[in-house]
Amino acid sequence: MITIIGDKRIPSKKNRMKLGRGRVYKDAAVTEFEQYLKELAIEEMTDSELSLIEGPVSLTLEVVYPDNRRRDVHNCFGCVCDALEGICYKDDSQIVEISATKRVSKGKDFFVIYIMEKK
């Protein structure tokens, strides 16, 4: 199992892409977050001596928000799945099971991602 723990807020799907000058591009915050998550994943894969998952994947996401503002946890998956592609698994099309938990802990803002090969 691969476990990745981060201390940044995951950008939502609504903020992933922008339109400008006739083209679509990723928002800078999304690009920054994806790079941050890639670095965490590479570190975890290296430290744990894990290899790229070849088969079906189960992905579980736990998100902790610092306040009770309205947020949709399902909007976090796009950014997470894209960022981990090629690092934890070959392609996000390998994900066959996905689950999420959202909770509030005053003043805390972090996430935990669990990735397992599905047998």
C-alpha atoms as one frame of an Amber mdcrd trajectory, in Angstrom:
protein
   0.000   0.000   0.000   1.156   3.506  -0.816   0.304   6.208   1.738   0.788
   9.873   0.892   0.186  12.586   3.487   0.114  16.255   2.505  -0.564  19.537
   4.244  -2.015  21.601   1.402  -5.578  22.018   0.219  -6.430  20.030  -2.901
  -7.736  22.267  -5.702 -11.269  21.428  -6.742 -12.300  20.319 -10.206 -14.022
  23.651 -10.781 -10.689  25.471 -10.546  -8.607  23.041 -12.612  -8.808  24.587
 -16.070  -8.963  28.178 -17.285  -9.843  29.652 -20.666  -7.880  32.557 -22.051
  -6.654  33.849 -25.415  -8.462  31.076 -27.218  -6.839  28.210 -25.324  -7.464
  26.092 -22.250  -4.752  25.841 -19.599  -4.305  24.667 -16.016  -4.613  27.246
 -13.288  -1.246  28.033 -11.616  -2.521  26.800  -8.234  -3.389  23.433  -9.789
   0.002  23.111 -11.468   1.721  23.994  -8.186  -0.357  21.470  -6.227   0.220
  18.686  -8.769   3.988  19.268  -8.579   3.805  19.207  -4.755   1.844  15.916
  -4.809   4.212  14.369  -7.364   7.183  15.173  -5.120   5.437  13.603  -2.100
   4.561  10.498  -4.136   8.088  10.083  -5.531   9.521  10.412  -2.019   7.093
   7.798  -0.664   7.720   5.388  -3.548  11.499   5.749  -3.169  11.596   5.523
   0.642   9.304   2.475   0.679  11.059   0.893  -2.325   7.726   0.457  -4.101
   7.263   0.067  -7.835   4.689   1.334 -10.291   1.390  -0.542  -9.958   0.615
  -2.398 -13.180  -2.857  -3.787 -12.419  -6.168  -2.466 -11.107  -5.934   0.224
  -8.410  -8.010   1.170  -5.386  -7.664   4.820  -4.303  -8.937   6.195  -0.991
  -8.818   9.886  -0.180  -9.246  11.423   3.276  -9.564  15.203   3.287  -9.558
  17.360   6.418 -10.726  20.958   6.138 -10.096  23.717   8.711 -13.677  25.025
   8.771 -17.280  24.182   7.918 -17.435  26.011   4.593 -19.236  24.078   1.915
 -16.834  21.984  -0.181 -17.422  18.988  -2.430 -14.889  16.255  -1.733 -15.553
  14.508  -5.054 -14.083  17.530  -6.869 -10.633  16.669  -5.450 -10.235  13.414
  -7.356  -9.372  14.852 -10.783  -6.311  16.701  -9.581  -5.102  13.823  -7.388
  -5.568  11.111 -10.025  -3.787  13.135 -12.707  -0.842  14.048 -10.471  -0.133
  10.444  -9.416  -0.266   9.077 -12.962   3.091   7.649 -14.009   4.382   7.695
 -10.431   2.150   5.329  -8.436   0.311   3.737 -11.357   0.744   3.864 -15.140
  -2.560   5.492 -16.009  -5.531   6.707 -13.988  -7.751   4.420 -16.079  -6.392
   1.614 -13.848  -8.434   2.978 -10.934 -11.349   0.598 -10.453 -12.346   1.572
  -6.920 -12.425   5.013  -5.395 -13.619   6.305  -2.032 -13.417   9.519  -0.047
 -13.937  10.839   3.456 -14.311  14.496   4.351 -14.139  15.886   7.853 -13.534
  19.162   9.645 -10.862  19.758  12.272 -10.643  23.387  13.330  -7.465  25.010
  12.049  -6.169  21.897  10.269  -5.957  21.466   6.501  -4.461  18.243   5.146
  -5.097  15.073   3.148  -4.142  11.407   3.182  -4.171   9.234   0.060  -4.090
   5.427   0.186  -3.341   3.547  -3.022  -3.509  -0.236  -3.235  -3.223  -2.735
  -6.020  -6.576  -4.444  -6.368  -6.217  -8.231  -6.558
